[in-house]
């Protein structure tokens, strides 16, 4: 374990509640939009300028992976400049990939540009298995020869051919990887049953800004006409809708008056509508929302692929439900093993029962501060929301999980008036 890693693992958050929040918070650019966009830098030998990359571990890991492949990177103020003219490697090593699932995104661009790639099978969160067979099966249909060898995907192609790809599940990662693979393919690639997340639209818009020809953006049928070359571009990704949802729910749970700004509220339309069913007062603004103190009642909710309720906001909703009147049933349909926050919330006095893929949450019980531990990224956000509502001091351990997906979280909450401090 390196010195830095050790340092990260020693940090804890101390939150003294209950807290009332006020003011406004600015949402960072979306990690899940920028990760595939960073991989797409590999497609061109021209300069790519990306604005406001969030200061997060996953982003830093992806930049490190690009440098390992020979991409030149330098900072100019808020802009990070990439040049992938002289790629020196086609291999994403286990050392870098093991910490982050998103490394698999380099597969599509490497095979597209170099006609070969060697990518370690990904690591990342402990939330169930996330198979990449959808990526591989469909790349084979485009003429890629794939070998799985001692933990590595080895891919080679003489030429990529545009073809019709029908996904058996609307996988976000597969949709993005195949879209990048199709950019230079000979002919037209059509992805059917494509995922419809806003981060996919963002990747398509980024690729089109470089001269790719992608249509059907935002629908389940994406068409990519192969082009011969790409050009330089400057781009800024969308705001992080999951970060926005987290602050919205923190505001509601603490019955606060806050503005959550710098994201596109249409990306959270379903979430906002669902929250309004609980009695939440949320005014939609042009570039965010205004959350007002609300008396909440219970609802039933299920996670679903976009535009449904996101699995990445499920843990936060469980914490919010603890502040509602009555019994809320939250069903998790996307990932198994995604209720790891529940035992930690129970330590704080929460009344939650698990039944299969559902959490039955009894609202209205007082929460008390306790020592708790983060188990994954979104579970960590749930513990913070609960800690803001709990009476007394909550010490949250293993906050390095948070640093994978929330930029300046403690500073942003402190800016809203939360009693939060980082302790070593």
C-alpha positions as a Markdown table, in Angstrom:
| # | Residue | x | y | z |
|---|---|---|---|---|
| 1 | Unk | 0.0 | 0.0 | 0.0 |
| 2 | Unk | 1.5 | 3.3 | -1.1 |
| 3 | Unk | 1.9 | 6.3 | 1.2 |
| 4 | Unk | -0.9 | 8.2 | -0.5 |
| 5 | Unk | -3.3 | 5.2 | -0.3 |
| 6 | Unk | -2.5 | 4.8 | 3.4 |
| 7 | Unk | -3.2 | 8.5 | 3.9 |
| 8 | Unk | -6.6 | 8.2 | 2.2 |
| 9 | Unk | -7.6 | 5.2 | 4.3 |
| 10 | Unk | -6.8 | 7.0 | 7.5 |
| 11 | Unk | -9.2 | 9.9 | 6.9 |
| 12 | Unk | -12.6 | 10.0 | 8.6 |
| 13 | Unk | -15.5 | 12.4 | 8.5 |
| 14 | Unk | -17.0 | 13.7 | 11.7 |
| 15 | Unk | -20.6 | 15.1 | 11.4 |
| 16 | Unk | -22.4 | 16.5 | 14.4 |
| 17 | Unk | -26.1 | 16.7 | 13.9 |
| 18 | Unk | -28.9 | 17.5 | 13.5 |
| 19 | Unk | -27.9 | 20.0 | 10.8 |
| 20 | Unk | -29.9 | 22.6 | 9.0 |
| 21 | Unk | -28.5 | 23.5 | 5.5 |
| 22 | Unk | -28.9 | 26.8 | 3.7 |
| 23 | Unk | -27.4 | 28.5 | 0.7 |
| 24 | Unk | -26.4 | 27.0 | -2.7 |
| 25 | Unk | -24.1 | 24.3 | -3.9 |
| 26 | Unk | -22.6 | 24.0 | -7.4 |
| 27 | Unk | -22.5 | 20.5 | -8.9 |
| 28 | Unk | -19.3 | 19.2 | -10.4 |
| 29 | Unk | -19.0 | 17.9 | -14.0 |
| 30 | Unk | -20.1 | 14.2 | -14.2 |
| 31 | Unk | -17.5 | 11.6 | -13.5 |
| 32 | Unk | -19.5 | 9.0 | -15.4 |
| 33 | Unk | -19.6 | 11.3 | -18.5 |
| 34 | Unk | -15.9 | 12.2 | -18.3 |
| 35 | Unk | -14.6 | 8.7 | -17.9 |
| 36 | Unk | -15.6 | 7.5 | -21.4 |
| 37 | Unk | -14.8 | 10.9 | -22.9 |
| 38 | Unk | -11.3 | 10.6 | -21.5 |
| 39 | Unk | -11.0 | 7.1 | -23.1 |
| 40 | Unk | -12.2 | 8.6 | -26.4 |
| 41 | Unk | -9.2 | 11.0 | -26.4 |
| 42 | Unk | -7.3 | 7.9 | -27.7 |
| 43 | Unk | -9.3 | 8.0 | -31.0 |
| 44 | Unk | -7.6 | 11.1 | -32.4 |
| 45 | Unk | -4.0 | 12.3 | -33.0 |
| 46 | Unk | -5.2 | 15.9 | -32.7 |
| 47 | Unk | -5.4 | 18.0 | -29.5 |
| 48 | Unk | -8.3 | 17.6 | -27.2 |
| 49 | Unk | -9.1 | 20.2 | -24.5 |
| 50 | Unk | -11.4 | 19.2 | -21.6 |
| 51 | Unk | -12.7 | 21.8 | -19.2 |
| 52 | Unk | -13.3 | 21.3 | -15.5 |
| 53 | Unk | -12.3 | 17.7 | -15.0 |
| 54 | Unk | -13.5 | 16.8 | -11.5 |
| 55 | Unk | -10.7 | 16.3 | -9.0 |
| 56 | Unk | -11.6 | 12.6 | -8.2 |
| 57 | Unk | -9.6 | 9.4 | -7.9 |
| 58 | Unk | -11.3 | 7.6 | -10.8 |
| 59 | Unk | -10.6 | 10.6 | -13.1 |
| 60 | Unk | -6.9 | 10.7 | -12.0 |
| 61 | Unk | -6.6 | 7.0 | -12.5 |
| 62 | Unk | -8.0 | 7.3 | -16.1 |
| 63 | Unk | -5.6 | 10.2 | -16.9 |
| 64 | Unk | -2.7 | 8.0 | -15.5 |
| 65 | Unk | -3.9 | 5.2 | -17.7 |
| 66 | Unk | -3.8 | 7.5 | -20.8 |
| 67 | Unk | -0.3 | 8.7 | -19.9 |
| 68 | Unk | 0.8 | 5.0 | -19.6 |
| 69 | Unk | -0.5 | 4.5 | -23.2 |
| 70 | Unk | 1.7 | 7.5 | -24.4 |
| 71 | Unk | -0.8 | 10.3 | -24.3 |
| 72 | Unk | 0.7 | 13.7 | -23.5 |
| 73 | Unk | -1.2 | 15.6 | -20.8 |
| 74 | Unk | -0.8 | 19.1 | -19.4 |
| 75 | Unk | -3.0 | 21.7 | -17.5 |
| 76 | Unk | -3.9 | 25.1 | -18.6 |
| 77 | Unk | -5.9 | 26.6 | -15.8 |
| 78 | Unk | -9.3 | 24.9 | -15.7 |
| 79 | Unk | -8.6 | 23.1 | -18.9 |
| 80 | Unk | -6.7 | 19.8 | -19.3 |
| 81 | Unk | -5.0 | 19.4 | -22.7 |
| 82 | Unk | -4.5 | 15.9 | -24.2 |
| 83 | Unk | -2.5 | 14.8 | -27.2 |
| 84 | Unk | -2.6 | 11.1 | -28.2 |
| 85 | Unk | -0.5 | 11.6 | -31.4 |
| 86 | Unk | 2.2 | 9.2 | -30.3 |
| 87 | Unk | 0.7 | 6.2 | -28.6 |
| 88 | Unk | 3.4 | 4.0 | -27.2 |
| 89 | Unk | 1.3 | 1.1 | -25.9 |
| 90 | Unk | -2.0 | -0.7 | -26.5 |
| 91 | Unk | -2.0 | -2.3 | -23.1 |
| 92 | Unk | -4.0 | -1.2 | -20.0 |
| 93 | Unk | -2.3 | -3.1 | -17.2 |
| 94 | Unk | -3.8 | -4.8 | -14.2 |
| 95 | Unk | -2.0 | -2.4 | -11.9 |
| 96 | Unk | -4.1 | 0.5 | -13.1 |
| 97 | Unk | -7.3 | -1.3 | -14.1 |
| 98 | Unk | -7.8 | -3.1 | -10.8 |
| 99 | Unk | -8.9 | 0.0 | -9.0 |
| 100 | Unk | -11.4 | 1.1 | -11.5 |
| 101 | Unk | -14.1 | -0.6 | -13.7 |
| 102 | Unk | -14.1 | 2.3 | -16.2 |
| 103 | Unk | -10.7 | 1.2 | -17.6 |
| 104 | Unk | -12.6 | -1.1 | -19.9 |
| 105 | Unk | -13.6 | 2.0 | -21.9 |
| 106 | Unk | -10.2 | 2.1 | -23.5 |
| 107 | Unk | -11.0 | -1.2 | -25.3 |
| 108 | Unk | -13.2 | 0.4 | -28.0 |
| 109 | Unk | -11.0 | 3.4 | -28.9 |
| 110 | Unk | -7.7 | 1.3 | -28.9 |
| 111 | Unk | -9.2 | -1.4 | -31.2 |
| 112 | Unk | -10.7 | 1.4 | -33.3 |
| 113 | Unk | -7.5 | 3.3 | -33.8 |
| 114 | Unk | -4.7 | 0.8 | -33.4 |
| 115 | Unk | -6.6 | -2.4 | -34.4 |
| 116 | Unk | -5.3 | -4.0 | -31.3 |
| 117 | Unk | -5.8 | -3.8 | -27.5 |
| 118 | Unk | -4.8 | -5.6 | -24.4 |
| 119 | Unk | -6.9 | -4.7 | -21.4 |
| 120 | Unk | -6.9 | -6.2 | -18.0 |
| 121 | Unk | -10.3 | -7.3 | -16.7 |
| 122 | Unk | -11.7 | -4.5 | -14.5 |
| 123 | Unk | -11.9 | -4.1 | -10.8 |
| 124 | Unk | -13.8 | -1.3 | -8.9 |
| 125 | Unk | -16.8 | -1.5 | -6.6 |
| 126 | Unk | -17.8 | -4.6 | -4.7 |
| 127 | Unk | -21.4 | -4.4 | -5.9 |
| 128 | Unk | -22.0 | -7.7 | -7.6 |
| 129 | Unk | -20.6 | -8.9 | -10.9 |
| 130 | Unk | -20.6 | -6.6 | -13.8 |
| 131 | Unk | -20.0 | -8.8 | -16.8 |
| 132 | Unk | -18.3 | -7.3 | -19.9 |
| 133 | Unk | -19.5 | -10.1 | -22.2 |
| 134 | Unk | -21.9 | -7.7 | -23.9 |
| 135 | Unk | -18.9 | -5.5 | -24.9 |
| 136 | Unk | -16.9 | -8.5 | -26.2 |
| 137 | Unk | -19.7 | -10.4 | -28.1 |
| 138 | Unk | -20.6 | -7.3 | -30.0 |
| 139 | Unk | -17.1 | -6.3 | -30.8 |
| 140 | Unk | -16.7 | -9.8 | -32.3 |
| 141 | Unk | -19.7 | -9.0 | -34.6 |
| 142 | Unk | -17.7 | -6.0 | -35.8 |
| 143 | Unk | -14.8 | -8.3 | -36.9 |
| 144 | Unk | -12.7 | -8.2 | -33.7 |
| 145 | Unk | -10.9 | -11.4 | -32.7 |
| 146 | Unk | -10.9 | -11.7 | -28.9 |
| 147 | Unk | -8.9 | -13.9 | -26.6 |
| 148 | Unk | -9.3 | -14.0 | -22.8 |
| 149 | Unk | -5.8 | -14.8 | -21.4 |
| 150 | Unk | -4.8 | -14.8 | -17.8 |
| 151 | Unk | -7.0 | -12.0 | -16.7 |
| 152 | Unk | -6.6 | -9.9 | -19.9 |
| 153 | Unk | -8.8 | -9.2 | -22.9 |
| 154 | Unk | -6.6 | -9.5 | -26.0 |
| 155 | Unk | -8.3 | -8.0 | -29.0 |
| 156 | Unk | -7.1 | -7.8 | -32.7 |
| 157 | Unk | -8.8 | -6.7 | -35.9 |
| 158 | Unk | -7.7 | -6.3 | -39.5 |
| 159 | Unk | -10.7 | -4.0 | -40.1 |
| 160 | Unk | -13.8 | -3.0 | -38.1 |
| 161 | Unk | -17.0 | -3.5 | -40.0 |
| 162 | Unk | -20.1 | -1.5 | -39.4 |
| 163 | Unk | -23.0 | -3.8 | -38.5 |
| 164 | Unk | -26.3 | -4.1 | -36.6 |
| 165 | Unk | -25.7 | -4.8 | -32.9 |
| 166 | Unk | -28.7 | -5.7 | -30.7 |
| 167 | Unk | -27.8 | -5.5 | -27.0 |
| 168 | Unk | -29.5 | -8.2 | -24.9 |
| 169 | Unk | -29.4 | -5.6 | -22.0 |
| 170 | Unk | -29.2 | -1.8 | -22.3 |
| 171 | Unk | -25.7 | -1.7 | -20.8 |
| 172 | Unk | -24.3 | 1.8 | -20.5 |
| 173 | Unk | -20.6 | 0.7 | -20.7 |
| 174 | Unk | -21.2 | -1.5 | -23.7 |
| 175 | Unk | -23.2 | 1.2 | -25.5 |
| 176 | Unk | -20.3 | 3.6 | -25.0 |
| 177 | Unk | -17.6 | 1.2 | -25.9 |
| 178 | Unk | -19.3 | 0.1 | -29.1 |
| 179 | Unk | -20.1 | 3.7 | -30.1 |
| 180 | Unk | -16.3 | 4.5 | -29.9 |
| 181 | Unk | -15.5 | 1.3 | -31.8 |
| 182 | Unk | -17.9 | 2.3 | -34.6 |
| 183 | Unk | -16.4 | 5.8 | -35.2 |
| 184 | Unk | -13.8 | 4.5 | -37.8 |
| 185 | Unk | -15.6 | 1.3 | -38.8 |
| 186 | Unk | -16.2 | 0.6 | -42.4 |
| 187 | Unk | -19.9 | 1.4 | -43.1 |
| 188 | Unk | -22.7 | 2.0 | -40.6 |
| 189 | Unk | -23.0 | 0.6 | -37.0 |
| 190 | Unk | -26.4 | 0.5 | -35.5 |
| 191 | Unk | -26.7 | -0.2 | -31.8 |
| 192 | Unk | -30.2 | -1.4 | -30.9 |
| 193 | Unk | -31.6 | -1.5 | -27.3 |
| 194 | Unk | -28.8 | 1.1 | -26.5 |
| 195 | Unk | -28.8 | 2.6 | -23.0 |
| 196 | Unk | -30.3 | 6.1 | -22.9 |
| 197 | Unk | -28.4 | 7.7 | -20.0 |
| 198 | Unk | -27.5 | 11.4 | -20.4 |
| 199 | Unk | -23.8 | 10.4 | -20.1 |
| 200 | Unk | -24.1 | 8.5 | -23.4 |
| 201 | Unk | -25.6 | 11.5 | -25.1 |
| 202 | Unk | -22.6 | 13.5 | -23.7 |
| 203 | Unk | -20.1 | 11.1 | -25.2 |
| 204 | Unk | -21.9 | 11.2 | -28.5 |
| 205 | Unk | -21.9 | 15.0 | -28.5 |
| 206 | Unk | -18.2 | 15.0 | -27.7 |
| 207 | Unk | -17.4 | 12.6 | -30.5 |
| 208 | Unk | -19.5 | 14.6 | -32.9 |
| 209 | Unk | -17.7 | 17.8 | -31.9 |
| 210 | Unk | -14.5 | 16.0 | -33.3 |
| 211 | Unk | -16.2 | 15.1 | -36.6 |
| 212 | Unk | -17.8 | 11.7 | -35.8 |
| 213 | Unk | -21.2 | 11.0 | -37.4 |
| 214 | Unk | -23.5 | 9.8 | -34.6 |
| 215 | Unk | -27.3 | 10.1 | -34.8 |
| 216 | Unk | -30.2 | 8.8 | -32.7 |
| 217 | Unk | -28.7 | 10.5 | -29.6 |
| 218 | Unk | -31.0 | 10.0 | -26.6 |
| 219 | Unk | -32.9 | 7.1 | -28.2 |
| 220 | Unk | -32.5 | 3.4 | -27.9 |
| 221 | Unk | -31.3 | 3.1 | -31.5 |
| 222 | Unk | -27.9 | 4.8 | -32.1 |
| 223 | Unk | -26.4 | 5.0 | -35.6 |
| 224 | Unk | -22.7 | 5.6 | -36.2 |
| 225 | Unk | -21.5 | 6.3 | -39.7 |
| 226 | Unk | -17.8 | 5.5 | -40.0 |
| 227 | Unk | -15.5 | 8.4 | -40.7 |
| 228 | Unk | -11.9 | 8.5 | -41.8 |
| 229 | Unk | -10.5 | 11.0 | -39.3 |
| 230 | Unk | -11.3 | 13.1 | -36.2 |
| 231 | Unk | -10.3 | 16.7 | -35.5 |
| 232 | Unk | -9.3 | 18.7 | -32.5 |
| 233 | Unk | -12.0 | 19.9 | -30.0 |
| 234 | Unk | -12.7 | 21.6 | -26.7 |
| 235 | Unk | -15.5 | 20.3 | -24.5 |
| 236 | Unk | -17.1 | 20.4 | -21.1 |
| 237 | Unk | -19.2 | 17.5 | -19.9 |
| 238 | Unk | -22.6 | 17.7 | -18.2 |
| 239 | Unk | -23.2 | 18.2 | -14.5 |
| 240 | Unk | -23.2 | 15.1 | -12.3 |
| 241 | Unk | -26.9 | 14.2 | -11.9 |
| 242 | Unk | -26.2 | 11.7 | -9.1 |
| 243 | Unk | -24.2 | 14.3 | -7.1 |
| 244 | Unk | -27.2 | 16.6 | -7.7 |
| 245 | Unk | -29.7 | 14.0 | -6.5 |
| 246 | Unk | -27.5 | 13.5 | -3.4 |
| 247 | Unk | -27.6 | 17.1 | -2.4 |
| 248 | Unk | -31.3 | 17.4 | -3.2 |
| 249 | Unk | -32.1 | 14.5 | -0.9 |
| 250 | Unk | -29.8 | 15.9 | 1.8 |
| 251 | Unk | -31.7 | 19.1 | 1.7 |
| 252 | Unk | -35.1 | 17.3 | 1.9 |
| 253 | Unk | -33.9 | 15.0 | 4.7 |
| 254 | Unk | -32.8 | 17.9 | 6.9 |
| 255 | Unk | -35.9 | 20.0 | 5.9 |
| 256 | Unk | -33.7 | 22.7 | 4.6 |
| 257 | Unk | -33.9 | 25.6 | 2.1 |
| 258 | Unk | -31.1 | 25.2 | -0.5 |
| 259 | Unk | -30.4 | 25.6 | -4.2 |
| 260 | Unk | -28.6 | 22.9 | -6.1 |
| 261 | Unk | -27.1 | 24.5 | -9.2 |
| 262 | Unk | -25.0 | 23.9 | -12.4 |
| 263 | Unk | -26.7 | 20.7 | -13.7 |
| 264 | Unk | -29.5 | 20.0 | -16.1 |
| 265 | Unk | -32.7 | 19.2 | -14.1 |
| 266 | Unk | -34.2 | 17.3 | -17.1 |
| 267 | Unk | -31.6 | 14.6 | -16.3 |
| 268 | Unk | -33.3 | 14.0 | -13.0 |
| 269 | Unk | -36.9 | 14.4 | -14.2 |
| 270 | Unk | -38.1 | 11.0 | -12.9 |
| 271 | Unk | -36.3 | 11.4 | -9.5 |
| 272 | Unk | -37.7 | 14.9 | -9.0 |
| 273 | Unk | -41.3 | 13.7 | -9.9 |
| 274 | Unk | -40.9 | 10.7 | -7.5 |
| 275 | Unk | -39.6 | 13.0 | -4.7 |
| 276 | Unk | -42.6 | 15.3 | -5.2 |
| 277 | Unk | -44.9 | 12.3 | -4.6 |
| 278 | Unk | -43.4 | 12.2 | -1.1 |
| 279 | Unk | -44.5 | 15.9 | -0.6 |
| 280 | Unk | -41.1 | 17.3 | -1.4 |
| 281 | Unk | -41.2 | 21.0 | -2.5 |
| 282 | Unk | -38.8 | 21.3 | -5.3 |
| 283 | Unk | -38.8 | 24.2 | -7.8 |
| 284 | Unk | -37.1 | 23.4 | -11.1 |
| 285 | Unk | -34.9 | 26.2 | -12.3 |
| 286 | Unk | -33.1 | 26.6 | -15.6 |
| 287 | Unk | -29.7 | 25.3 | -14.3 |
| 288 | Unk | -30.7 | 23.4 | -11.2 |
| 289 | Unk | -33.4 | 23.2 | -8.5 |
| 290 | Unk | -34.6 | 25.0 | -5.4 |
| 291 | Unk | -35.3 | 22.6 | -2.5 |
| 292 | Unk | -37.6 | 23.9 | 0.3 |
| 293 | Unk | -38.5 | 22.5 | 3.8 |
| 294 | Unk | -41.0 | 19.8 | 3.3 |
| 295 | Unk | -43.1 | 17.4 | 5.3 |
| 296 | Unk | -42.5 | 14.0 | 3.7 |
| 297 | Unk | -44.7 | 10.9 | 3.4 |
| 298 | Unk | -43.6 | 7.4 | 2.3 |
| 299 | Unk | -43.8 | 6.0 | -1.2 |
| 300 | Unk | -42.7 | 2.8 | -3.0 |
| 301 | Unk | -39.9 | 3.0 | -5.5 |
| 302 | Unk | -38.0 | 0.7 | -7.8 |
| 303 | Unk | -34.6 | 1.2 | -9.5 |
| 304 | Unk | -34.6 | 1.0 | -13.3 |
| 305 | Unk | -32.3 | 1.9 | -16.2 |
| 306 | Unk | -32.6 | 5.5 | -17.3 |
| 307 | Unk | -35.0 | 7.4 | -17.4 |
| 308 | Unk | -36.2 | 5.4 | -14.4 |
| 309 | Unk | -35.0 | 5.8 | -10.8 |
| 310 | Unk | -31.2 | 5.4 | -10.8 |
| 311 | Unk | -29.6 | 2.6 | -8.8 |
| 312 | Unk | -26.9 | 5.1 | -7.9 |
| 313 | Unk | -29.4 | 7.2 | -6.0 |
| 314 | Unk | -31.0 | 4.3 | -4.2 |
| 315 | Unk | -28.9 | 4.3 | -1.0 |
| 316 | Unk | -29.5 | 8.1 | -0.6 |
| 317 | Unk | -33.3 | 7.5 | -1.0 |
| 318 | Unk | -33.2 | 4.9 | 1.8 |
| 319 | Unk | -31.7 | 7.5 | 4.2 |
| 320 | Unk | -34.2 | 10.1 | 3.1 |
| 321 | Unk | -37.1 | 7.6 | 3.7 |
| 322 | Unk | -36.0 | 7.4 | 7.4 |
| 323 | Unk | -37.2 | 11.0 | 7.7 |
| 324 | Unk | -40.6 | 10.3 | 6.1 |
| 325 | Unk | -43.9 | 9.4 | 7.7 |
| 326 | Unk | -44.8 | 5.7 | 7.3 |
| 327 | Unk | -43.3 | 2.7 | 5.5 |
| 328 | Unk | -41.3 | 3.1 | 2.3 |
| 329 | Unk | -40.4 | 0.0 | 0.2 |
| 330 | Unk | -37.3 | 0.4 | -2.0 |
| 331 | Unk | -36.7 | -2.3 | -4.6 |
| 332 | Unk | -33.3 | -2.7 | -6.2 |
| 333 | Unk | -33.6 | -4.2 | -9.7 |
| 334 | Unk | -30.1 | -3.4 | -11.2 |
| 335 | Unk | -27.3 | -4.7 | -8.9 |
| 336 | Unk | -27.3 | -7.5 | -6.3 |
| 337 | Unk | -25.5 | -6.8 | -3.1 |
| 338 | Unk | -26.5 | -3.1 | -3.1 |
| 339 | Unk | -27.9 | -2.7 | 0.4 |
| 340 | Unk | -24.6 | -2.7 | 2.2 |
| 341 | Unk | -25.5 | 0.7 | 3.7 |
| 342 | Unk | -28.4 | -0.8 | 5.6 |
| 343 | Unk | -26.5 | -2.5 | 8.5 |
| 344 | Unk | -24.6 | 0.8 | 9.1 |
| 345 | Unk | -27.8 | 2.8 | 9.1 |
| 346 | Unk | -29.3 | 0.3 | 11.6 |
| 347 | Unk | -26.3 | 1.1 | 13.9 |
| 348 | Unk | -27.7 | 4.7 | 14.0 |
| 349 | Unk | -31.1 | 3.5 | 15.1 |
| 350 | Unk | -32.8 | 3.1 | 11.7 |
| 351 | Unk | -35.6 | 0.6 | 11.4 |
| 352 | Unk | -35.0 | -1.2 | 8.1 |
| 353 | Unk | -35.8 | -4.8 | 7.1 |
| 354 | Unk | -34.4 | -6.5 | 4.0 |
| 355 | Unk | -36.5 | -8.9 | 2.0 |
| 356 | Unk | -34.9 | -10.3 | -1.2 |
| 357 | Unk | -34.1 | -7.3 | -3.4 |
| 358 | Unk | -36.2 | -4.9 | -1.3 |
| 359 | Unk | -35.6 | -2.7 | 1.7 |
| 360 | Unk | -38.6 | -2.0 | 4.0 |
| 361 | Unk | -37.9 | 1.3 | 5.7 |
| 362 | Unk | -39.9 | 2.5 | 8.7 |
| 363 | Unk | -39.8 | 6.3 | 8.9 |
| 364 | Unk | -40.1 | 8.6 | 11.9 |
| 365 | Unk | -37.5 | 6.9 | 14.3 |
| 366 | Unk | -34.9 | 9.2 | 15.8 |
| 367 | Unk | -31.4 | 8.6 | 14.5 |
| 368 | Unk | -28.4 | 8.8 | 16.9 |
| 369 | Unk | -24.8 | 9.5 | 15.9 |
| 370 | Unk | -22.6 | 6.4 | 15.9 |
| 371 | Unk | -19.3 | 5.2 | 14.4 |
| 372 | Unk | -20.1 | 3.8 | 10.9 |
| 373 | Unk | -18.1 | 2.7 | 7.9 |
| 374 | Unk | -18.4 | 3.3 | 4.1 |
| 375 | Unk | -18.7 | 0.1 | 2.0 |
| 376 | Unk | -19.0 | 1.6 | -1.5 |
| 377 | Unk | -19.4 | 5.0 | -3.1 |
| 378 | Unk | -23.2 | 5.6 | -2.9 |
| 379 | Unk | -23.6 | 3.8 | 0.5 |
| 380 | Unk | -21.2 | 6.5 | 1.8 |
| 381 | Unk | -23.5 | 9.3 | 0.6 |
| 382 | Unk | -26.4 | 7.6 | 2.4 |
| 383 | Unk | -24.4 | 7.6 | 5.7 |
| 384 | Unk | -23.7 | 11.3 | 5.3 |
| 385 | Unk | -27.4 | 12.1 | 4.8 |
| 386 | Unk | -28.3 | 10.0 | 7.9 |
| 387 | Unk | -25.5 | 11.7 | 9.9 |
| 388 | Unk | -26.8 | 15.2 | 9.0 |
| 389 | Unk | -30.2 | 14.1 | 10.5 |
| 390 | Unk | -28.9 | 12.2 | 13.5 |
| 391 | Unk | -28.6 | 13.6 | 17.0 |
| 392 | Unk | -25.0 | 13.8 | 18.2 |
| 393 | Unk | -21.7 | 12.8 | 16.6 |
| 394 | Unk | -21.3 | 10.4 | 13.7 |
| 395 | Unk | -17.7 | 9.3 | 12.7 |
| 396 | Unk | -17.7 | 7.9 | 9.2 |
| 397 | Unk | -14.7 | 5.7 | 8.4 |
| 398 | Unk | -13.3 | 4.6 | 5.0 |
| 399 | Unk | -14.2 | 7.9 | 3.3 |
| 400 | Unk | -11.8 | 7.0 | 0.5 |
| 401 | Unk | -14.9 | 5.5 | -1.2 |
| 402 | Unk | -16.5 | 9.0 | -1.3 |
| 403 | Unk | -13.4 | 10.4 | -3.0 |
| 404 | Unk | -14.1 | 8.1 | -6.0 |
| 405 | Unk | -17.3 | 10.1 | -6.9 |
| 406 | Unk | -17.9 | 13.3 | -4.9 |
| 407 | Unk | -15.6 | 16.2 | -5.5 |
| 408 | Unk | -14.9 | 18.5 | -2.5 |
| 409 | Unk | -17.8 | 16.8 | -0.6 |
| 410 | Unk | -16.9 | 18.0 | 2.9 |
| 411 | Unk | -16.2 | 21.5 | 1.7 |
| 412 | Unk | -19.5 | 21.7 | -0.2 |
| 413 | Unk | -21.5 | 20.5 | 2.8 |
| 414 | Unk | -19.6 | 22.8 | 5.1 |
| 415 | Unk | -20.5 | 25.6 | 2.6 |
| 416 | Unk | -24.2 | 24.7 | 3.1 |
| 417 | Unk | -23.7 | 25.1 | 6.9 |
| 418 | Unk | -23.3 | 21.4 | 7.9 |
| 419 | Unk | -21.2 | 20.7 | 10.9 |
| 420 | Unk | -18.7 | 18.5 | 9.2 |
| 421 | Unk | -15.0 | 18.1 | 9.6 |
| 422 | Unk | -12.3 | 15.8 | 8.2 |
| 423 | Unk | -10.3 | 14.1 | 10.9 |
| 424 | Unk | -7.1 | 12.1 | 10.4 |
